[in-house]
């Protein structure tokens, strides 16, 4: 392979790296590689070529360097804009994750059947959650045991003490009220005939029968 062919190969590699930087921005690494290939190609021509070839190589290098610089600046701007977009969206994602992390060890109640995913209400706010593989009905008390990414993991628990007392009192009232109604229905007002004292009949000896025997 003569020096001109080698120089053309190096120039071609430099151009390929520039195009790759445009399509796949790497922050300027490919631009640096392309500049090295251009410099090697020009150096080979200057060392082994004629004056005309050297002039052509220098002219090509003069055009190639500005083009490489432009591509490098454009790639840097794209990376900086992408970083700004990511930084602006990061607080929103962090805020959402922070709210979910705050649900750990909080108690709530299922508002839909968990099969095993569903909705759970924490302090009046509905959150999409998932059990540890257990199927639950709606209205079951649960506790948040973990937050994996954006998934809230809950586990069934006993009702809180105050809620359990209220439920027990309501159940006791419901049990007492039918018995009271039964007693009231079982003991109606007795009829007047049943409560009146018995009438005592006078015997015949208590009356003086005047049948007119003295006449």
Short mmCIF file of the C-alpha atoms (twelve columns), coordinates in Angstrom:
data_MODEL
# 
_entry.id   MODEL 
# 
loop_
_atom_site.group_PDB 
_atom_site.id 
_atom_site.type_symbol 
_atom_site.label_atom_id 
_atom_site.label_alt_id 
_atom_site.label_comp_id 
_atom_site.label_asym_id 
_atom_site.label_seq_id 
_atom_site.Cartn_x 
_atom_site.Cartn_y 
_atom_site.Cartn_z 
_atom_site.pdbx_PDB_model_num 
ATOM 1   C CA . UNK A 1   0.000    0.000   0.000   1 
ATOM 2   C CA . UNK A 2   1.509    3.337   -1.031  1 
ATOM 3   C CA . UNK A 3   1.397    6.417   1.151   1 
ATOM 4   C CA . UNK A 4   -1.449   8.082   -0.808  1 
ATOM 5   C CA . UNK A 5   -3.741   5.096   -0.303  1 
ATOM 6   C CA . UNK A 6   -2.869   5.023   3.387   1 
ATOM 7   C CA . UNK A 7   -3.569   8.752   3.676   1 
ATOM 8   C CA . UNK A 8   -6.938   8.349   1.940   1 
ATOM 9   C CA . UNK A 9   -7.841   5.508   4.312   1 
ATOM 10  C CA . UNK A 10  -6.989   7.689   7.296   1 
ATOM 11  C CA . UNK A 11  -9.049   10.569  5.890   1 
ATOM 12  C CA . UNK A 12  -11.967  8.210   5.312   1 
ATOM 13  C CA . UNK A 13  -11.791  6.976   8.894   1 
ATOM 14  C CA . UNK A 14  -11.800  10.570  10.098  1 
ATOM 15  C CA . UNK A 15  -14.931  11.354  8.074   1 
ATOM 16  C CA . UNK A 16  -16.657  8.197   9.362   1 
ATOM 17  C CA . UNK A 17  -15.943  9.194   12.950  1 
ATOM 18  C CA . UNK A 18  -17.394  12.670  12.318  1 
ATOM 19  C CA . UNK A 19  -20.588  11.187  10.914  1 
ATOM 20  C CA . UNK A 20  -20.775  8.787   13.849  1 
ATOM 21  C CA . UNK A 21  -20.486  11.715  16.250  1 
ATOM 22  C CA . UNK A 22  -23.450  13.390  14.557  1 
ATOM 23  C CA . UNK A 23  -25.599  10.257  14.759  1 
ATOM 24  C CA . UNK A 24  -24.317  8.952   18.107  1 
ATOM 25  C CA . UNK A 25  -23.185  11.906  20.228  1 
ATOM 26  C CA . UNK A 26  -20.407  10.842  22.582  1 
ATOM 27  C CA . UNK A 27  -19.409  14.234  23.946  1 
ATOM 28  C CA . UNK A 28  -16.592  14.822  21.431  1 
ATOM 29  C CA . UNK A 29  -14.610  11.583  21.797  1 
ATOM 30  C CA . UNK A 30  -15.224  10.568  18.204  1 
ATOM 31  C CA . UNK A 31  -14.290  14.079  17.056  1 
ATOM 32  C CA . UNK A 32  -10.908  13.743  18.745  1 
ATOM 33  C CA . UNK A 33  -10.393  10.411  17.002  1 
ATOM 34  C CA . UNK A 34  -11.292  11.885  13.628  1 
ATOM 35  C CA . UNK A 35  -8.809   14.740  14.118  1 
ATOM 36  C CA . UNK A 36  -6.068   12.232  14.875  1 
ATOM 37  C CA . UNK A 37  -6.797   10.345  11.660  1 
ATOM 38  C CA . UNK A 38  -6.747   13.594  9.659   1 
ATOM 39  C CA . UNK A 39  -3.438   14.613  11.241  1 
ATOM 40  C CA . UNK A 40  -1.864   11.226  10.501  1 
ATOM 41  C CA . UNK A 41  -2.983   11.372  6.875   1 
ATOM 42  C CA . UNK A 42  -1.562   14.866  6.396   1 
ATOM 43  C CA . UNK A 43  1.678    13.875  8.127   1 
ATOM 44  C CA . UNK A 44  2.163    10.916  5.824   1 
ATOM 45  C CA . UNK A 45  1.627    13.095  2.740   1 
ATOM 46  C CA . UNK A 46  4.005    15.772  4.015   1 
ATOM 47  C CA . UNK A 47  6.663    13.173  4.759   1 
ATOM 48  C CA . UNK A 48  6.473    11.199  1.518   1 
ATOM 49  C CA . UNK A 49  4.527    13.223  -1.028  1 
ATOM 50  C CA . UNK A 50  5.275    16.044  -3.367  1 
ATOM 51  C CA . UNK A 51  4.672    19.717  -2.760  1 
ATOM 52  C CA . UNK A 52  1.364    19.635  -4.613  1 
ATOM 53  C CA . UNK A 53  0.169    16.701  -2.573  1 
ATOM 54  C CA . UNK A 54  1.249    18.432  0.593   1 
ATOM 55  C CA . UNK A 55  -0.718   21.568  -0.354  1 
ATOM 56  C CA . UNK A 56  -3.822   19.509  -1.050  1 
ATOM 57  C CA . UNK A 57  -3.439   17.685  2.252   1 
ATOM 58  C CA . UNK A 58  -3.035   20.918  4.196   1 
ATOM 59  C CA . UNK A 59  -6.104   22.381  2.469   1 
ATOM 60  C CA . UNK A 60  -8.080   19.289  3.375   1 
ATOM 61  C CA . UNK A 61  -6.903   19.571  6.941   1 
ATOM 62  C CA . UNK A 62  -7.876   23.246  7.006   1 
ATOM 63  C CA . UNK A 63  -11.389  22.286  5.981   1 
ATOM 64  C CA . UNK A 64  -11.543  19.235  8.215   1 
ATOM 65  C CA . UNK A 65  -10.571  20.932  11.470  1 
ATOM 66  C CA . UNK A 66  -13.360  23.566  11.392  1 
ATOM 67  C CA . UNK A 67  -15.874  20.892  10.455  1 
ATOM 68  C CA . UNK A 68  -14.704  18.757  13.335  1 
ATOM 69  C CA . UNK A 69  -14.911  21.725  15.706  1 
ATOM 70  C CA . UNK A 70  -18.453  22.518  14.601  1 
ATOM 71  C CA . UNK A 71  -19.539  18.934  15.160  1 
ATOM 72  C CA . UNK A 72  -17.895  18.901  18.594  1 
ATOM 73  C CA . UNK A 73  -19.670  22.116  19.668  1 
ATOM 74  C CA . UNK A 74  -23.024  20.846  18.408  1 
ATOM 75  C CA . UNK A 75  -22.560  17.589  20.292  1 
ATOM 76  C CA . UNK A 76  -21.668  19.480  23.478  1 
ATOM 77  C CA . UNK A 77  -24.791  21.630  23.184  1 
ATOM 78  C CA . UNK A 78  -26.984  18.576  22.722  1 
ATOM 79  C CA . UNK A 79  -25.518  16.973  25.792  1 
ATOM 80  C CA . UNK A 80  -25.940  20.128  27.882  1 
ATOM 81  C CA . UNK A 81  -29.578  20.550  26.823  1 
ATOM 82  C CA . UNK A 82  -30.266  16.907  27.588  1 
ATOM 83  C CA . UNK A 83  -28.672  17.323  31.004  1 
ATOM 84  C CA . UNK A 84  -30.841  20.352  31.762  1 
ATOM 85  C CA . UNK A 85  -33.978  18.444  30.792  1 
ATOM 86  C CA . UNK A 86  -32.989  15.521  32.967  1 
ATOM 87  C CA . UNK A 87  -32.164  17.800  35.903  1 
ATOM 88  C CA . UNK A 88  -35.504  19.617  35.597  1 
ATOM 89  C CA . UNK A 89  -37.464  16.356  35.599  1 
ATOM 90  C CA . UNK A 90  -35.402  14.831  38.391  1 
ATOM 91  C CA . UNK A 91  -36.989  16.887  41.240  1 
ATOM 92  C CA . UNK A 92  -40.450  15.760  40.142  1 
ATOM 93  C CA . UNK A 93  -39.402  12.121  40.183  1 
ATOM 94  C CA . UNK A 94  -37.646  12.555  43.531  1 
ATOM 95  C CA . UNK A 95  -40.700  14.278  44.992  1 
ATOM 96  C CA . UNK A 96  -42.982  11.453  43.859  1 
ATOM 97  C CA . UNK A 97  -40.664  8.819   45.282  1 
ATOM 98  C CA . UNK A 98  -40.358  10.770  48.525  1 
ATOM 99  C CA . UNK A 99  -44.142  10.796  48.944  1 
ATOM 100 C CA . UNK A 100 -44.279  7.049   48.391  1 
ATOM 101 C CA . UNK A 101 -41.407  6.451   50.801  1 
ATOM 102 C CA . UNK A 102 -43.350  8.401   53.438  1 
ATOM 103 C CA . UNK A 103 -46.079  5.732   53.304  1 
ATOM 104 C CA . UNK A 104 -43.866  3.116   54.961  1 
ATOM 105 C CA . UNK A 105 -45.415  1.712   58.160  1 
ATOM 106 C CA . UNK A 106 -48.588  3.721   57.519  1 
ATOM 107 C CA . UNK A 107 -51.947  2.017   57.888  1 
ATOM 108 C CA . UNK A 108 -54.721  2.188   55.333  1 
ATOM 109 C CA . UNK A 109 -57.778  0.367   54.072  1 
ATOM 110 C CA . UNK A 110 -58.334  -1.347  50.755  1 
ATOM 111 C CA . UNK A 111 -60.968  0.357   48.628  1 
ATOM 112 C CA . UNK A 112 -60.947  -2.309  45.933  1 
ATOM 113 C CA . UNK A 113 -60.230  -6.043  45.877  1 
ATOM 114 C CA . UNK A 114 -56.496  -6.786  45.830  1 
ATOM 115 C CA . UNK A 115 -55.849  -9.464  43.160  1 
ATOM 116 C CA . UNK A 116 -53.029  -8.956  44.240  1 
ATOM 117 C CA . UNK A 117 -52.905  -5.323  43.061  1 
ATOM 118 C CA . UNK A 118 -55.567  -2.731  43.750  1 
ATOM 119 C CA . UNK A 119 -56.247  0.599   45.441  1 
ATOM 120 C CA . UNK A 120 -55.555  1.437   49.076  1 
ATOM 121 C CA . UNK A 121 -56.636  4.588   50.886  1 
ATOM 122 C CA . UNK A 122 -54.015  6.256   53.081  1 
ATOM 123 C CA . UNK A 123 -55.311  9.309   54.981  1 
ATOM 124 C CA . UNK A 124 -58.003  9.964   52.400  1 
ATOM 125 C CA . UNK A 125 -55.681  9.505   49.419  1 
ATOM 126 C CA . UNK A 126 -55.982  6.551   47.051  1 
ATOM 127 C CA . UNK A 127 -52.717  4.848   46.124  1 
ATOM 128 C CA . UNK A 128 -52.131  1.978   43.711  1 
ATOM 129 C CA . UNK A 129 -50.616  -0.813  45.786  1 
ATOM 130 C CA . UNK A 130 -49.868  -4.525  45.703  1 
ATOM 131 C CA . UNK A 131 -49.913  -7.277  48.289  1 
ATOM 132 C CA . UNK A 132 -47.256  -9.930  48.769  1 
ATOM 133 C CA . UNK A 133 -49.296  -12.329 46.662  1 
ATOM 134 C CA . UNK A 134 -52.273  -12.546 49.042  1 
ATOM 135 C CA . UNK A 135 -55.779  -11.877 47.728  1 
ATOM 136 C CA . UNK A 136 -57.739  -9.380  49.850  1 
ATOM 137 C CA . UNK A 137 -61.256  -8.022  49.708  1 
ATOM 138 C CA . UNK A 138 -62.232  -4.375  49.858  1 
ATOM 139 C CA . UNK A 139 -62.469  -2.801  53.321  1 
ATOM 140 C CA . UNK A 140 -59.500  -4.700  54.800  1 
ATOM 141 C CA . UNK A 141 -56.974  -2.891  56.987  1 
ATOM 142 C CA . UNK A 142 -53.416  -3.073  55.642  1 
ATOM 143 C CA . UNK A 143 -49.989  -1.673  56.448  1 
ATOM 144 C CA . UNK A 144 -47.363  -0.444  53.991  1 
ATOM 145 C CA . UNK A 145 -44.352  -2.691  54.532  1 
ATOM 146 C CA . UNK A 146 -42.134  -1.611  51.620  1 
ATOM 147 C CA . UNK A 147 -41.830  0.674   48.615  1 
ATOM 148 C CA . UNK A 148 -40.025  -0.827  45.626  1 
ATOM 149 C CA . UNK A 149 -39.502  1.879   43.046  1 
ATOM 150 C CA . UNK A 150 -42.998  3.187   42.422  1 
ATOM 151 C CA . UNK A 151 -44.740  0.068   43.769  1 
ATOM 152 C CA . UNK A 152 -46.261  0.194   47.256  1 
ATOM 153 C CA . UNK A 153 -46.273  -3.185  49.025  1 
ATOM 154 C CA . UNK A 154 -48.954  -3.715  51.699  1 
ATOM 155 C CA . UNK A 155 -49.755  -6.486  54.169  1 
ATOM 156 C CA . UNK A 156 -52.993  -7.314  55.960  1 
ATOM 157 C CA . UNK A 157 -53.183  -6.258  59.613  1 
ATOM 158 C CA . UNK A 158 -55.641  -6.236  62.494  1 
ATOM 159 C CA . UNK A 159 -57.866  -3.150  62.748  1 
ATOM 160 C CA . UNK A 160 -56.469  -0.340  64.934  1 
ATOM 161 C CA . UNK A 161 -57.458  -0.428  68.607  1 
ATOM 162 C CA . UNK A 162 -59.807  2.553   68.493  1 
ATOM 163 C CA . UNK A 163 -61.542  1.272   65.383  1 
ATOM 164 C CA . UNK A 164 -61.855  -2.204  66.889  1 
ATOM 165 C CA . UNK A 165 -63.500  -0.770  70.037  1 
ATOM 166 C CA . UNK A 166 -65.982  1.189   67.959  1 
ATOM 167 C CA . UNK A 167 -66.831  -1.856  65.868  1 
ATOM 168 C CA . UNK A 168 -67.217  -4.048  68.954  1 
ATOM 169 C CA . UNK A 169 -69.560  -1.515  70.580  1 
ATOM 170 C CA . UNK A 170 -71.666  -1.282  67.456  1 
ATOM 171 C CA . UNK A 171 -71.912  -5.060  67.232  1 
ATOM 172 C CA . UNK A 172 -72.914  -5.288  70.901  1 
ATOM 173 C CA . UNK A 173 -75.636  -2.677  70.399  1 
ATOM 174 C CA . UNK A 174 -76.945  -4.590  67.425  1 
ATOM 175 C CA . UNK A 175 -77.020  -7.779  69.483  1 
ATOM 176 C CA . UNK A 176 -78.825  -6.123  72.410  1 
ATOM 177 C CA . UNK A 177 -81.477  -4.284  70.443  1 
ATOM 178 C CA . UNK A 178 -83.276  -7.371  69.032  1 
ATOM 179 C CA . UNK A 179 -83.499  -8.933  72.529  1 
ATOM 180 C CA . UNK A 180 -85.072  -5.786  73.928  1 
ATOM 181 C CA . UNK A 181 -87.602  -5.762  71.145  1 
ATOM 182 C CA . UNK A 182 -88.422  -9.386  71.797  1 
ATOM 183 C CA . UNK A 183 -89.015  -8.680  75.496  1 
ATOM 184 C CA . UNK A 184 -91.272  -5.788  74.690  1 
ATOM 185 C CA . UNK A 185 -93.208  -7.876  72.251  1 
ATOM 186 C CA . UNK A 186 -93.385  -10.820 74.662  1 
ATOM 187 C CA . UNK A 187 -94.887  -8.756  77.494  1 
ATOM 188 C CA . UNK A 188 -97.724  -6.641  76.064  1 
ATOM 189 C CA . UNK A 189 -100.198 -4.818  78.263  1 
ATOM 190 C CA . UNK A 190 -102.414 -7.449  79.873  1 
ATOM 191 C CA . UNK A 191 -106.177 -7.198  79.249  1 
ATOM 192 C CA . UNK A 192 -108.397 -5.600  81.840  1 
ATOM 193 C CA . UNK A 193 -110.214 -8.851  82.556  1 
ATOM 194 C CA . UNK A 194 -107.004 -10.513 83.539  1 
ATOM 195 C CA . UNK A 195 -105.971 -7.809  85.982  1 
ATOM 196 C CA . UNK A 196 -109.391 -7.269  87.711  1 
ATOM 197 C CA . UNK A 197 -109.694 -8.840  91.191  1 
ATOM 198 C CA . UNK A 198 -112.025 -11.832 91.422  1 
ATOM 199 C CA . UNK A 199 -115.625 -11.179 92.563  1 
ATOM 200 C CA . UNK A 200 -116.469 -12.820 95.860  1 
ATOM 201 C CA . UNK A 201 -119.880 -14.458 95.930  1 
ATOM 202 C CA . UNK A 202 -121.830 -14.154 99.152  1 
ATOM 203 C CA . UNK A 203 -123.126 -17.372 100.678 1 
ATOM 204 C CA . UNK A 204 -126.816 -17.957 101.389 1 
ATOM 205 C CA . UNK A 205 -126.175 -17.849 105.128 1 
ATOM 206 C CA . UNK A 206 -125.316 -14.186 104.975 1 
ATOM 207 C CA . UNK A 207 -128.811 -13.202 103.864 1 
ATOM 208 C CA . UNK A 208 -131.966 -13.240 106.011 1 
ATOM 209 C CA . UNK A 209 -134.596 -14.719 103.841 1 
ATOM 210 C CA . UNK A 210 -137.995 -13.411 104.711 1 
ATOM 211 C CA . UNK A 211 -140.442 -15.781 103.209 1 
ATOM 212 C CA . UNK A 212 -143.447 -14.653 105.302 1 
ATOM 213 C CA . UNK A 213 -143.704 -17.578 107.726 1 
ATOM 214 C CA . UNK A 214 -144.802 -15.272 110.580 1 
ATOM 215 C CA . UNK A 215 -147.919 -14.209 108.790 1 
# 
